Amino acid sequence: MALVSLRQVLDEATKGGYGVGAFHVNNMEQLQAIMEAARKTKSPVIVQASRGARKYANDRFLYHLMLAAEELYPEIPIVLHQDHGNSPETCISALDMGFTSAMMDGSLLEDGKTPSDFEYNVRVTKEVVGYAHARGASVEGELGTIGGIEDEHGSGKSRLTDPDQAVEFVERTGVDALAVAIGTSHGAYKFTRKPDATVLAMDLIVEIHKRLPNTHLVMHGSSSVPKELQDIINAYGGKLQPTWGVPIEEIQLGIQHGVRKVNVDTDSRLAITGAIRKVFAEQPEEFDPRSYLKPAREAMQELVIEKRMVDFGQAGHAGDYDPIPLSEMVSNYSKKTMENDKFK
């Protein structure tokens, strides 16, 4: 199984009625955890890198780690996705390197902090769509803004998606997937209580899906921030304040109404940090990185399996379809062989 386009993986998820987790990667151990979880659950997977991850690890290291994953896990459909591209140049650099998908986040200006206007968002997103589709790759856009700041990206404020604008945005840009803002936020500190309809606008997803039934929707800031992971960190010297994430049942409701890609990062960080803190607390004499990175890798793998791939419904679907080469995707895009926004 080769690296595949986001479009193919989400089209198949629509057919099967499930969501696909998009997991952030910064280093080898995280990628190993994601891929082992995918193998054990027989799941397609979206591996994504932020600008911060690309800067931290170096593009070439990240890309060659992905080539190793492709070689070692040939049975798994893998999407390599640029998350929150702040400009067409950022997205194009990822696509040129071999990423099979890119998110052009035109909801913010190039500084990654200042909210943009609608016309700017349309213009930069359409530019990336044209470049990506000519290479068989896919594009995710965003309308509205997600709360919080992560990897130096975000305005810190949430601006909910307007359903009318969503229809116009998809029609004018041709995006393959649309990230919608419903009140979630980046980072661990999302909500001060368990969110309900007054803080999490799931009705927007329902409404947008009604108007755009053939557009794949994306939920950002969707870590559940499990209390048990917070407790582990705090039990071994951490000082996390009480916080709540997005309940799994709300994500599953979104999946029932067109959400096909679900971004998860904070939960993975919590699992890794808790495992490392535990080793340091129980074995203060330890100094071998392998001794604390191995349990960290295992903790993330367990999280991805039990609380994400199974809950999102993607488990068991890795072998449902053959990969469409990007060269064939180019033909699909260029010939506009879509029927109701779906490839024939």
C-alpha positions in Angstrom: 0.0 0.0 0.0 1.5 3.3 -1.0 1.0 6.7 0.4 -2.5 7.7 -0.7 -4.4 10.9 -1.1 -6.7 12.2 1.7 -9.5 12.3 -0.8 -9.4 8.6 -1.3 -9.3 7.7 2.4 -12.2 10.1 3.2 -14.3 8.9 0.2 -13.9 5.3 1.5 -14.7 6.5 5.1 -17.9 8.0 3.7 -18.9 4.7 2.1 -18.2 2.9 5.4 -19.8 5.6 7.6 -16.8 6.0 9.9 -14.2 8.7 10.8 -10.5 8.6 10.5 -8.1 9.9 13.1 -5.5 12.4 12.0 -2.5 12.0 14.4 0.3 14.5 14.8 3.9 13.3 14.5 7.1 15.0 15.6 9.5 12.1 16.0 10.1 8.4 15.4 8.5 7.1 18.5 5.2 8.8 17.8 5.1 7.5 14.2 5.9 4.0 15.4 3.1 4.2 17.9 0.6 5.3 15.3 1.6 2.7 12.7 1.6 -0.2 15.2 -1.9 0.9 16.3 -3.0 1.0 12.7 -1.6 -2.5 12.1 -3.2 -4.0 15.2 -6.6 -2.5 14.4 -6.2 -2.8 10.6 -7.0 0.9 10.2 -6.3 3.4 7.5 -4.5 6.3 9.0 -3.7 10.0 8.5 -0.3 11.1 9.8 0.1 14.9 9.9 2.8 17.3 10.6 2.4 20.9 11.7 4.8 23.7 10.7 6.2 23.4 14.2 6.9 19.7 13.7 8.6 20.3 10.4 10.8 22.9 12.0 11.6 20.7 15.0 12.4 17.4 13.2 13.5 18.8 9.8 11.5 18.1 6.7 13.8 15.4 5.4 13.9 13.5 8.6 10.1 13.5 8.8 9.6 12.5 5.1 12.1 9.6 5.3 10.4 8.4 8.5 7.2 8.3 6.4 9.0 6.3 3.7 10.1 3.8 6.3 6.5 3.5 7.6 5.3 2.9 4.0 7.9 0.2 3.6 7.3 -1.5 7.0 3.5 -1.3 6.9 2.6 -2.1 3.3 -1.0 -3.2 4.1 -1.9 0.2 5.7 -3.3 3.1 3.6 -1.3 6.2 4.8 -2.0 9.8 4.2 0.8 12.3 4.8 -0.8 15.6 5.6 0.4 19.1 6.2 -1.6 20.5 9.1 -2.5 24.3 9.3 -0.5 25.5 6.4 -0.2 29.3 7.0 0.4 30.2 3.3 0.3 28.7 -0.2 4.1 28.5 0.0 4.0 26.3 3.1 1.5 23.9 1.5 3.4 23.9 -1.8 6.7 23.0 -0.1 5.0 20.1 1.6 3.4 18.9 -1.6 6.7 19.2 -3.5 8.4 17.1 -0.8 5.9 14.3 -1.2 3.0 15.0 1.2 -0.2 13.6 -0.3 -2.4 16.3 1.3 -2.2 19.8 2.7 -4.4 22.0 4.8 -4.5 25.6 3.6 -5.7 27.5 6.7 -6.7 30.7 5.1 -9.0 31.5 8.0 -5.9 33.3 9.4 -3.4 35.5 7.7 0.2 34.3 7.0 1.3 35.2 10.5 -1.0 32.3 11.7 -2.6 34.6 14.3 -4.7 37.3 12.6 -8.2 36.4 11.4 -8.5 36.9 7.6 -11.5 37.9 5.6 -13.6 35.5 3.4 -12.1 36.7 0.0 -8.6 36.2 1.2 -9.4 32.7 2.4 -11.0 31.8 -0.9 -8.1 33.1 -2.9 -5.3 31.4 -1.1 -7.2 28.1 -0.7 -8.1 28.0 -4.3 -4.5 28.6 -5.3 -3.4 25.5 -3.2 -6.2 23.4 -4.6 -5.1 24.1 -8.1 -1.5 23.2 -7.3 -2.4 20.1 -5.3 -4.9 18.6 -7.7 -2.5 18.9 -10.6 -0.3 16.5 -8.6 -3.0 14.2 -7.4 -2.9 15.5 -3.9 -5.8 16.7 -1.7 -6.6 19.9 0.1 -8.4 20.7 3.3 -9.6 24.2 3.9 -10.9 25.9 7.0 -13.8 28.4 7.5 -14.2 30.1 10.9 -11.4 29.9 13.5 -10.5 27.3 16.1 -9.9 28.6 19.6 -6.6 28.2 21.5 -3.0 28.4 20.2 -0.8 25.4 19.5 2.6 25.3 17.8 2.4 29.1 17.6 -0.7 28.8 15.4 -4.1 30.3 16.2 -5.8 33.5 17.0 -6.7 32.4 20.5 -10.4 33.1 19.7 -13.1 30.9 18.2 -15.2 32.2 15.3 -18.0 29.8 14.4 -18.5 28.7 10.8 -21.3 30.2 8.9 -23.3 27.5 6.9 -24.1 29.9 4.0 -20.5 30.9 3.6 -19.5 27.2 3.9 -21.5 26.4 0.7 -20.0 29.3 -1.2 -16.5 28.5 0.1 -16.6 24.9 -1.1 -18.1 25.9 -4.5 -15.5 28.5 -5.2 -12.4 26.7 -3.9 -13.0 23.0 -4.8 -11.6 21.8 -1.5 -11.7 18.0 -0.8 -12.4 18.6 3.0 -13.6 21.4 5.1 -12.6 22.1 8.7 -15.5 23.7 10.6 -15.3 25.8 13.7 -17.9 24.7 16.3 -16.3 25.9 19.5 -13.4 23.5 20.0 -9.9 24.7 20.6 -6.3 23.6 20.3 -4.3 22.5 23.4 -5.3 20.8 26.6 -7.3 23.6 28.2 -10.4 23.5 26.0 -13.3 23.7 28.5 -13.7 24.4 32.2 -16.5 21.9 32.4 -17.8 19.0 30.3 -19.1 20.7 27.2 -22.7 20.7 26.2 -24.7 22.4 23.4 -24.2 25.8 25.0 -20.4 25.6 24.3 -20.1 23.0 21.6 -22.2 23.8 18.5 -22.7 20.3 17.1 -25.9 21.6 15.5 -23.6 23.5 13.1 -22.1 20.3 11.8 -25.6 18.9 11.3 -26.7 22.0 9.4 -23.5 22.2 7.2 -23.7 18.5 6.4 -27.3 19.0 5.2 -26.2 21.7 2.9 -22.9 20.0 1.8 -23.8 16.3 2.0 -20.9 15.4 -0.3 -18.2 17.4 1.4 -16.0 15.7 3.9 -16.0 17.6 7.2 -13.1 17.9 9.7 -13.1 18.4 13.4 -10.0 20.2 14.8 -9.2 20.5 18.5 -10.9 17.2 19.1 -8.8 15.5 21.8 -10.9 14.2 24.6 -8.2 15.1 27.3 -9.1 12.0 29.4 -9.0 12.5 33.1 -7.0 9.3 33.7 -4.2 10.7 31.6 -4.3 14.0 33.5 -4.2 12.0 36.8 -1.1 10.1 35.8 0.8 13.2 35.0 -0.2 14.9 38.2 0.5 11.8 40.3 4.1 11.9 39.1 4.9 15.5 39.7 2.8 17.3 37.0 0.6 20.3 37.8 -2.1 20.2 35.1 -5.2 22.2 36.1 -8.6 20.4 35.7 -9.8 20.6 32.2 -12.3 18.9 29.8 -11.9 18.0 26.1 -14.4 16.9 23.5 -16.4 13.9 24.6 -16.1 10.8 22.4 -19.9 10.7 22.0 -19.9 14.2 20.5 -17.2 13.2 18.0 -19.3 10.1 17.1 -22.3 12.3 16.6 -20.2 14.4 14.2 -19.2 11.3 12.3 -22.8 10.4 11.9 -23.2 13.8 10.2 -20.4 14.0 7.7 -17.2 14.4 9.9 -14.6 12.1 8.3 -11.3 13.5 9.6 -10.8 14.0 13.4 -7.6 15.7 14.5 -5.9 14.4 17.7 -2.7 15.7 19.2 -3.1 16.7 22.9 -4.2 13.2 24.0 -1.1 11.7 22.5 1.1 14.3 24.3 -0.6 13.5 27.6 -0.1 9.8 27.2 3.6 10.2 26.3 4.3 12.7 29.1 2.5 10.6 31.8 4.5 7.5 30.8 7.8 9.4 30.9 7.1 11.1 34.2 6.2 7.7 35.7 9.6 6.2 34.7 11.5 9.2 36.1 9.5 9.0 39.4 9.8 5.3 39.9 13.4 4.9 38.5 15.2 8.2 39.3 18.5 6.5 38.5 17.4 5.9 34.9 19.1 7.9 32.1 18.8 5.7 29.0 16.3 7.4 26.6 15.2 3.9 25.4 14.0 3.1 29.0 11.5 5.9 29.1 10.7 6.4 25.4 9.6 2.7 25.0 6.8 3.0 27.6 5.9 6.4 26.2 5.5 4.8 22.8 3.4 2.0 24.2 1.2 4.5 26.1 0.5 6.5 22.9 -0.1 3.3 21.0 -2.7 2.1 23.5 -4.4 5.5 23.4 -4.6 5.5 19.6 -6.0 2.0 19.5 -8.5 2.0 22.3 -9.8 5.6 22.4 -9.5 6.6 18.8 -9.3 4.0 16.0 -11.9 1.8 17.6 -14.2 4.7 18.7 -14.0 6.5 15.4 -15.0 3.3 13.5 -11.9 3.1 11.3 -10.7 -0.2 12.8 -10.9 -3.1 10.3 -11.1 -1.0 7.2 -7.5 -0.9 6.0 -8.0 -3.7 3.5 -11.3 -2.5 2.0 -9.8 -0.9 -1.1 -6.7 -0.7 -3.3 -4.7 2.5 -3.3 -5.3 4.9 -6.2 -1.9 6.2 -7.4 -1.5 10.0 -7.3 -0.9 9.8 -11.1 -4.4 8.4 -11.4 -5.8 11.0 -9.0 -4.3 13.7 -11.3 -6.4 12.2 -14.1 -9.5 12.1 -12.0 -9.1 15.7 -11.0 -8.1 17.0 -14.5 -11.0 15.2 -16.2 -13.4 16.3 -13.5 -14.6 12.8 -13.3 -16.7 13.6 -10.3 -20.4 12.9 -9.9 -22.0 14.8 -7.1 -18.5 15.7 -5.8 -17.5 12.0 -5.6 -15.0 10.2 -7.9 -16.7 7.6 -10.1 
